[in-house]
Amino acid sequence: MPALTAEEIASTTAGEPSAAIRERVDAARLLQHERFRRSHIQSNAEMTPKAMRKFCELDAPSRRLLEQAMSRLALSARAYDRVLKVARTIADLAASESIESPHLAEAIHYRALDKAYFRPM
């Protein structure tokens, strides 16, 4: 997760309650269960390339965003797949049938953080 800004730290606005987060996670898990009910797959992380083509379709602006990220961050094919799986999960948490640019951008951001902070020694 990105670091909080000083404004976010000083904010007096209450964050999302744990119970609400739990409800969103449970709903996302149910979506995944229904999506993969006729297969051996149990979660987005286990998607095969065929399942990814079916459930991780991107619109043209999102494809361009991912292509730019691939180039700028020098992402591998494996990283490409991981970004799509994470974006699908983020979309599920937002109860969105499709992966939208904000979901993809968030997934790319997480991958960029991985590259920045978890480099091999």
Order of alpha helices (4+ residues) and beta strands (2+ residues): alpha-alpha-alpha-alpha-alpha-alpha
